[in-house]
Amino acid sequence: MPSARQATALHELSVPEAGALLRSGELTSVELTRHALDRIARFDPALHAFILVTEETALERAAAADRDLRAGTDRGPMHGIPYALKDIFDAEGVPTTNASWLRTDDVARADSTVESRLRAGGAVGLGKLTTFEFAVGGPSFDLPVPPARNPWSEEHVPSGSSSGSGAAVAAGLTRVTIGSDTSGSTRGPAFHCAAVGLKPTYGRVSGHGVQTLSRTLDHFGPLTWTVADAAAALHVVAGADPADPRTAGAPAPDWMSALGRGVAGLRVATSPGWYADDPLTMPEITAGIERALGVLGGHGASVEEVTLPPYDVFNACGRVVFAAEAFAVHQDDLRRRPRSFGRYTYQRVMPGAGIAAADYLRALDVRQWLKRRLDETVFERHDVLVTVCGQTTAARWSDFPENWPPPKLANDMQTIPFSVTGHPALSLPIGFAADGLPIGLQIVGRAHDEATVFRVAEVLEAELGERHRRPQGMDTGIGLGRTGAPAGRTGGNS
């Protein structure tokens, strides 16, 4: 009978699966890392998921992880596991370019807290991932690096701003990435690339050493191949950090222990009023959410419809806060070097200059009201909310001509409400639309209750069976293709 390693391609292993093989001695971190580097070399010239690959350092860290395990030192669930960072996170001695002409020569003098925790946990950094400029612009061609491509179709964008993260995970270049999510920048690429994207509770993960976009909306978390991968990564990077006061009072529980507990007895809320009758919502997405709710009911959860505050109120509130805070971050460069920004970035950030202090403060008041209403409407009587994440599949590149002003990049995404309220929210793939592109849903939990979100996501992941589908050519080495049916998984498990 073949071993787990023989039956499964290395890039198909989850973090717990790879970790078990590392600890048993059937696999080494060097082998796992070389496999990732080989796939990056093979596929990334077409994907542009990576801005920088730190091959030599990665192999050194992998060898050190192997030595530690042989000596009996186990640094946790990410020990020996490769990962990559969105290029807004500092890693000492490595450029943090933010995909901007303004930062091409910025070499980090110290690690971000996220990077230092991953290093301390024995994880193996592969390099830096492509992002929209300063995590805000768009899929632009006027930046120092080309935009990342969607592995499911060369004709479609991977969403953003954690665009390289979504592309890299979907293509099997790495199973774990760490990105940021201000209004959907992790959940969007996860939705459009068939990956798992978690926006943890606000303040759960430190932003020290990370480029700020909107201080009170910025969240940081994993974009991964599986739910278990996200739990493992969050276990390592989360927790209070004296260097970031936003993390105060945010103890990090053992999320890995939440896995395998099922959903029996959980109370699930759903909100079809936000999306079911909206003509923008693809019917496959509405049907997919209904199918997922049926799965949860079949596993012993109760499901109840709720009426949420209007989505437009969440959206308007978030846009005011975002615009004011993003302009405040970049105002000096906007005044001194406006032509150094990409077109999309400039046109998305500049509106913040016109927001009055009174309007910003009013938006903060509305924000607190929305948070209270969400808790009263949903979380006083329910454990999670299952709702729409995106309403349509990925946009085409032809929707983003170079000479256009930036479109409303998130006009089909319903992710900003939970950035406004700070509740944990996870994007989970649930299938594919008729156009061959991924679709998903969003699972929202109580503040600081990522554990229940993981429980629900794990059951749906197992039942809906989308984990093992790769873009055409990414399992065989053929390469990036046009939209079509996703490739099946190679190996023993189905």
N, C-alpha and C positions, 0 to 999 in steps of 0.2 A: 504493500500500500504506500503511495507516495507521501512524503512529508508535506507539511503545510507550505514549506518553502518551494518544494518541487511543483506543487499544484497551483501555485499562484505567482504571477509576475511580481517582481519586487515593488513596482510602482502601484500595484493594486492593494498592497498591505496597508491596513489602518495603523495608526500609532500603537494601539495595544497589541495588534498582531505582530508588527515588526519588533516591538519591545520584547515580546515573549521569545521570539527567535534570537534576539540579541542576548537575552539573559540565559538562554539554554546553550548558547555557543554554536547554534546552527547557522548563524548569520553574524557578520561583523558590521560595525558602523562604516568602516572603510568601504566594504562592498556596497552597502546601501547608498553611501554618498557617491561613489563612482557611478553607480547606476543612474542616480539623479543627474550628475554632471554629463553623462553620456546622452541622456535624453534632452538636456538643455542644448548641448552642442548639435544635436540632430534636428530638433524642432524649433528652437528659439529664433534662428535666422528668419523664419517666416512669421513667427508670433510676436516678436519684440516684447515679450513679457518681462525680460530682465534688462535693466539699465547697466548693471555691473555684476559679473560673476566672480566671486572670490575663491577660485578653485584651490589655490595652494593653501590658503588658510583653512578652507573647509576640510581638506584631507588631513591637515595637522590636527584639527579639532576632533575629527573622526578617530584618528589613531589614538589620541588621548582618551577619548571615551571608551575605546576598546581596552586600553590599559587599565583604566579604572574598574571596568567590569571584571576583568581577569583578577584584579586585586581585591575584589569583593566590595567595591564602592559603587553604590547605585544612587544616582543623583535625582531620581524621580522619573515620571512617566515620559518625559521628552529626552531622556538620556540616550545619546547616540542617534537621535532622529534629525534628519535634515529639515531646515525651514528656510524661509526667505522673508525679508522685511520690505514693506512699501518704502520707497525712497523719500520718506519724510521723517524716518526714525534715524537717530544718530547711532553709529557704530564706530568706535574709536579707530582712527587711522583710515577711515573709508569716507569718500565724498558723500555728502547728503545734498543732492542737486535739486530736489523738488521739481525735477524736469523743467528747470527754468534757466534762462540765460543769466539771471541775476545771481545764481548760486552754483554755477558750474565749477568753481574753484574752492568751494567750501568743504574742507576736510574736517570731520568731527574730531574734537579734542578729547572727548569722553563718550562712553556708552550712554544711550538712553536707558532709563530704568527697565524698560521691556527687554532690551538687548542684554543688559547685565544679568537679568534674571534667567534668560534663556541660556546664557553662557554658564552661569552657576548651576543650572539644571542639566548640564552636559549635552545640550543640543548643539547641532552643527549648522552654522549659518552658511548658506549658499551664495548670498549676495543681495543686491537691491533690485526691487521690482518697479516697473513703470507705473507712473501715476499721472493723472491730469496735473497740470502745473499748479503747485501749491495746494493740491488736493481740491481744486475748485474749477479749473478752466473747462476743458472739453477735449474731445479727441482731435487735437490740433496738429497741423503739419508745419507750424512756424516756431517750433521749440527745438532745443538741442538734441532731442531724442525723438524717434518716430513713435506714434501711438501704438499701443498693444492691439493685437487682432483677436477676434473671437474664434476660438478653435473649432466651433461648430460650423462656421461659415465665413469664408473670406469676404463676403459681401456685407457682413454685419459687425457692429461695434460690440465690445464686451461690456459696455456700460462703464461707470466710473464713480468715484475717482480712483478706486483701487483696481484699476483696469488690468494691470499686470498680474495682480493676485488672482483674479478670476481666471485669466487665461492660463496661468502657470498651473493652477490646481486642476482645471479641467483637462489639460493636456498631459497630466501625470508627470510634470517636471518637479513638483514637490507636493507633499500631502498637507503641509502646514504653511500658512503665511500669516503675518500680522499686518492688519491694515487699520484705517481710521474710518469713522462713520459719523458725519456731521448731520446729514439729512438723508443718508442712504448709501454712502460711498462704499460700504462693505456689503450690505444686503443687496444692492443693485447688481454688481458684478456676479455675486453668488446666484441671484435669480436668473440672470441672462447667460450664465456659463454652466449651470447645473452643478453648483457647489453648495456648501453649507456656510452661511455667513452670519456671525453673531455680533450684534451690538449689545454689549453687556449693560448692566445698570450704570447710569452716569456716576463716574468716580470709582468704578470697580477696578479699572486699570489705569496706571499712572501715565500722564502725558509729559512727564519730565524728559527733555531731550527729543521732543517731537515738535515739528513745525505746527504752530497754532493756526487754525483757520477761524474758528468761532469759539471763544473760550467756554461759554456756557452750553454749547451744543456739541462740542467735540467729544466723541467716544472712541475707544481703542479696543480692538478685539480680533479674534481669529477668523480667517476665511480658509476653510479646510475641505478635505475630500469627504470626510464622514463626521457624523455627530460625535462619535467617540474621540476623533481627532480634535474637535473644537473643545471638548471637555478637558482633554489632556493639556492642550495649549493654555487654556484659561487657568487651569490649576497652577501652571508655572508662572504666568505673567501677572496675575491679579494680586491685589492686596494693598494695604496702606503704604504710603511712601512719604516720608517727611519732606521730600523735595517737591511734592505736588499736594497742596492742601485740599484739592478736590477729592482726594482719596481718603480723607479722615473718616474714621468710623466705618470702614468697609472691610470687615474681616473676610478672608478667603476660605470658604469651606472646601471639603474634598468632593468636587463635582463628579469624580470618577465613581464614587460610591452610589450616585444616583442612577447610574446606568443599570439596566436589567431589572428595574423595579416595576415596570409596566405602568399602566394608567388606570387600573381598576379603582373605582371610587372617586376619580378626579372629576371636577365640574368644569366643563368646557363651554365658554361663551363664543358666539359667532356673530358677525355683523354684516349680513348680506345687504343691508341698506346702503352701505358704502360703495358697493360695486356691482351687485347682481343686475340692477336695472340701468346701469350706466352703459351707453352704447359703445364706449371706448373699451370696455372689458371684453376680451375674447371669450367666446363660449367655452372653449376648452379649459380656461382658468376657473370659471365658475363651476363647471362640472368636476374639475379636479379637486377643488375645495370641498364640494359636496361628497365626493368619494372618500376624501381623507376624514371628514367628520363621521362618515359611516364606519370607517375602520376603527376610529376611537370608540364609537358606541359599541361596536362589536367586541372590543377589549374591556368593556366594563365601565367606560366613562359616560357621564351624562352630558348631553348637549342641549344648549338653550340659546335662542336668539336674543340679542340685546340691541337697544337703540343707543348709539353713541352720539356725542355732540357732532355737528356737521364737520365733515372733513375740511371744508373750505376755511373754517375758523382756525383749525390746527395749522393749515398751510399758510394762511396770512400771518398768523402770529410767528411761525418759524421763519418766514421769509424776512420779516422786519428785523428780528433778532439777528439772524444770519448776516444780512446785508450790513447792519450797523457795526457788528463786531468784526466782520471780515475787512471792511474798509479801515477800521481802527488799526488792525494788524499791519496793513500794507500801505497806509497813507503816506509815509515818508518816501518810500520808493515810487509810489504813484506820482508824487509831486516832483521828485528829482529825476526819475528815470522811467517815465511812462512808456516810452517806446521799447523798453527792454522786456515788458510783459507780452505774453501771447495775446492775440486779439480776443479770444474768448475769455481769458482770465480778466483782462482789463474791463471788458464790457459786463462781466458778471459782478465785479467787485465795486466798480465806480458808483452804482446807484446808492450805495451806503452813505456817500457824501451828502445826500439830500435828506437823510432821515433825522428829524429833530429829536432832541433828547426827550421831550415829552412823549413822542410817539414810541420811542424805544422803551421808556419806563412803563407806558401803558401796555405794550406787548408783554413785558415781564409780568405785569399783573394778570393779564389774560392767560398767560402760561400757567400760573399757579392755579387759576380757576379750572383750566383744562385738566391739570393733573388731579385735582380733587374730584372733578366730575368723572374721570376715567376710573379712579379708585372706587367711587360710589356706585357707578353704573356696572362695573365689571368685577373688580377684585374684592369687594366686600362679600360677594356670594359665589365667585368663581375662581378657579385656580389659574386658568390661562384663557387667553383670547386667541382664536384661530381666525385669521382674516386674510384679505388679499395683500400681496406684496407688490407685484407689478401687474398692470392690466393688459399689457401687450408684450409680445416677444421683442427681441432686440431690434433697435433701429438700424437702418442701412447706412453705409458710408455715404451714399448719395444724398442722405438727409443733412449732411454737414459740409456743404461746399466751403472752400477756403475763404471766399469773399462774403459769406453771410455774417450777420451778427449772430451771436450764440442763440440757438433755440432754447426753449424751456426744457433743459436736459432731463428733468425729473417729472415731466407732466403726466407720465403714465405710471409713476411709482407712488405708492401710498406708504412711504416709509417715514416721512418727516414727523407725523404725529408723535411717534414714540421717542424721537430725538428731543422733541419739545418737552415731553413729560419725563424722560429719563428712564422709562421702564425697559427691562431687557427684551430684545426682540431678535428672533432668528429667522432667516430665510432658508427654506428647505426645498430642494427640487422634488417635484411630484410627477413629472412626466414631460411629454413633448407635444407641441401643437401640430396642427396639420402641415405647417410650413417646415417641420423638422427641427425647430428651435426649442430650447428648454422653457419650461414654465415651473412655477413654484407657488408657495404660500408663505405666510408669516405667522409665527407663533410668538405671542407676547405674554410675559409673566409679571407677577408682582415685583416691585422693587426688591432687589437683592435675592430674588428667587430664580436664578438661572437653572437650578437643579430640576425644578418641575418642567421648565422649558425643554431641557435635555431629555427628560423622561418621555414627553409627548413626541418630540422629534425623533427619538430613537425608534419608537413603535412605528411611526409612519415610514421612516426610512426602511425598516425591515419589511413592512407589508407592501409598500408601493414599489420597492425593488429597483430604484433608479441608481443606486450607488455604482453599479458595475458597468454602466454604459459610458463609453468613451467616444469622442468625436471620430469621424471617419479618418482612418489612417494613423491615429494616435496609438493604436494597439499593434499595428503591423509595421509602422515605419514608413507608410506611403507619403504622409505629409498632409498639409492643410488642404481642405477641399471646399467645394461649394455646399450649399445647404442640401441636406439629404438625411436619410435615416441614419441614426447614430450607430457606430460600430458596436458589435457585441463584445463581451468580455472574453479574453482568453484565460484558460486556467480551469481549475477543478470546481470551484464554488459557483453557485448560481444565485 
